[in-house]
Amino acid sequence: MESKFNKLNIDGTEYLTEIPEGSLKAFKGMPDLSEVRAFIPGSIVDILASEGDTVKPGDVLLLLEAMKMHNEICPGISGIVSKIHVSKGDTVKKDQLLMEISRF
């Protein structure tokens, strides 16, 4: 199986990685961690962050109810909440944009 070398940039540091050719076909790209998206369809139960708040991974931004469970939605990066796209009570689809985080 043929491999290709690709540059991977993580927080400004570049890494040279080897990815098998077969894996590239299934690769959809790295998620944009500045975008907080719903991982499952559901309803917004509560919004715990406001635009302008400073957040970090592990902070709970909002609660998403899906399948009778409350799911804590947290950011993947540290930054400032720049835009909230949902309101309490909204029904959301899988992968719907919920919030945007601006990096420091």
N, C-alpha and C positions, 0 to 999 in steps of 0.2 A: 504494500500500500504506500503510495507516494505521500510525502509530507511537505508542507509549506511553512516557511518561517514568517511570522507576523509580528508587528510591533504592537504591544499592549501598553496603553498609557493609564496608569492608576495614580490619581492625585498628583499629576505632573511628573511622575517618574516613569520613564519608558523601559519596558522589558521586552526582550526578544523571546518569543514563544514558538514552539513547534506544534502545529495542529495537524493531525492526520487528515488527508484529503477527504476521506469518507465523512469525517466529522463536520467539515465545512458546509456540506449540503444541508445539514440540519440546523446549522448555526444561524440564528436570526439577528445577531448583534447584541451588544451589551445594552442593558436597560439604562435609560437616562435617570440616574439617581436623584436628579433635581426635581423629577416629577413623581409625586406620590399617587399611585393608582390603586384601584380596587382589585384585589386578587380573586374576588368571588362576587357574584351579584348579591345585593342585599339592600338594607336601609340604613341611613345615617341616624344613629341613636343620639350621639352627642359629639360636639366639636370642642376639643379641649385646648386648642391653640388659636391664636388670633394673628392676623396679618401684622408683621413687624416683630413677632416673637422670635427670639433666638432659640434654636432647637438643636438636638444632637441625636444620634442613633440611640434608640431605647426610650426616648421620650414618646409618650402617647399623644398623638395628634388628634385622633378621633376614634369613635367606636362605631363599628360596622356590624349590624346584626344580620346574620346569615344562618339559615338552617337552625333557628331558635338559639343561636349562640352569639354572644358579644365578642367581636374580634377587635383587639387593639391594633390600630394602624400606626406604625412608627416610621420615621424617616430613615433613609439609608445613608444620609450624609449630615454633617453639621452645617448650619447656615441660618438664614432668616426666612421665615414664612413670607413669601412675596405675594401670593395670590391664593385665595380659597375659592374653589369652584362649586362647592356644594353647600347646602343648608341642612340644618337639623330636620329630619323627617323625609329627606329626599330618598328616592329609590334610585340605585345606581346599577350599572351593568358591569360585568367583568372588564377589567382594563380601563375603565372610565377614569379620567383625570380628576383627582380630588383636590390636590393642593400642589403648589409649586414652591420649591425651596431655592433661594439664591445662596450660592456658596459665599463664604467670607472672602 
